[in-house]
Amino acid sequence: MFGCHGGGGAERRIYVLGGGRGWAAGAAVVGESGSNTMGVIGVQLVITMVMASVIQKIIPHYSFARWLLCSGSLQWYRHPTEEDLRLLAGKQRGKSKKDRKYNGHIENKPLTIPKDIDLHLETKSVTERDTIALHYFPEYQWLVDFTAAATVVYVVTEAYCSIMKPSQEMNISVVWCLLVLAFAVKILFSLTTHYFIVEDGGERSVCVTFGFFFFVKAMVILIVTESYLEFGLESGFSNFSESAMQFLEKQGLESRTLLHINFLAPLLMVLLWVKPITKDYIMNPPLGKESVPLMSEDTFETMRLWIIILLCALRLAMMRSHLQAYLNLAQKCMDQMKKEAGRISTIDLQKMVARVFYYLCVIALQYVAPLVMVLHTTLLLKTLGNYSWGIYPESNSDTAVENNPLPSSLYSESPSVNGKMKVTVVQITMALGSLKNIFTPLLFRGLLSFLTWWIAACLFSTSLFGLFYHQYLTVA
């Protein structure tokens, strides 16, 4: 809906009201004179609204998450039916003498077959219809599709900021990245809750053990000085304390206290912050008696961001290989069973084969969620840390943005409704701008660098434990 209001002067205001399911677009003010022009709806908000429409209208029909699983490249193993097992065992269905009768009800004894039976599992491509029975498929689909949408919003917003260079706008892609992290943490918490509910399998003890392990590991890492692990936490918190003290003093208050590369990708991310191995060696390599820096510190920070993003892209490209390796566990379990003596019931055999496929989305979430968290903490580190994507970035200033005084023209205007609205908007903008003096890029660099490093370290630790478990403990 469009509305036009013309005044007596040279200024004309156009109000744009956007419709949709449950949300409105707001209003935009366009001035012809070039002065006192202010947009309530900016380009970034339009990008967000367009992507929200894409998520609502298009993604349910063209899902990136469904394509990853249902493109035909993944093969799952169907469990044999009871009739198939009876035929292989040479048994006919009928009333057996071993049937027991209790209270007038006949209870059939479970059918058992030899473990070394010549059974070959039938394979089938994963289709959209098969995903209906998968556990946590809606959560997996939402996380992957929303992450893809948030990444597109981030790329478009970064391109807009690089071209237009807006100075008084908040980067709205930060909100999208924070939402991705929130959804990933929420889904991982749901998976952990599910593991605690399950009675068998020992997942509860594994979650508790690793919880205490990572807690102790975090405490140990925080003790290490920044001469070895360079996060910038100390300088960031010092800057935060000084900025907060100045802000409170102004307010009249006082301050109060490939597969192998893919497997090693988290380790490479971890080593990027180990100062003696990467930064000191690259920036000041030992070339004879002289020390010639290969790059500046800003170039190294940019290169570190690009390496993390490329490693995340590599892990996404190798996702299907890992999922197919998980689906192959059904056949491996059958091969292992054939080497054992004794008998197994048909129900247990069917469960052993079927549970592998039914938990495919759980495994996919365990693979995707840490990857999503690493990627978007890196994007937040770039944006909030005031870094650049260029290999030779311009010098970034860590100083806080100065508070610009309110334009005098706003106070000289007549106390009309539109004039008061302008003053209110500018006052809110100035209040939000004053917070930049507290939450500086230096603080975000320390916090997000540590968070990115910590997620990669936890991912590599769990992957290393999984490799050790399947290579040694399972065989033993």
Secondary structure, DSSP 8 states (H G I E B T S, - for coil): -EEEEE-SSS-EEEEE----SS---------SSSSS---SS-HHHHHHHHHHHHHHHTTTTS-HHHHHHHSS--EEEE---HHHHHHHHT---S--TT-EEETTEEE----EEETT-----EEEE--TTGGGGSTTHHHHHHHHHHHHHHHHHHHHHHHHHHHH--SS---THHHHHHHHHHHHHHHHHHHHHHHHH--SSSHHHHHHHHHHHHHHHHHHHHHS-TTTB---HHHHHHHHHHHHHHHHHHTT------HHHHHHHHHHHHHTTBTTTTHHHHHS-EETTEE--SS-HHHHHHHHHHHHHHHHHHHHHTHHHHHHHHHTHHHHHHHHHHTS-SEEEHHHHHHHHHHHHHTHHHHHHHHHHHHHHHHHHHHHHHHHTT--SSSS------S--------HHHHHS-S-HHHHHHHHHHHHHHHHHHHTTTS-HHHHHHHHHHHHHHHHHHHHHHHHHHHHIIIIITT-
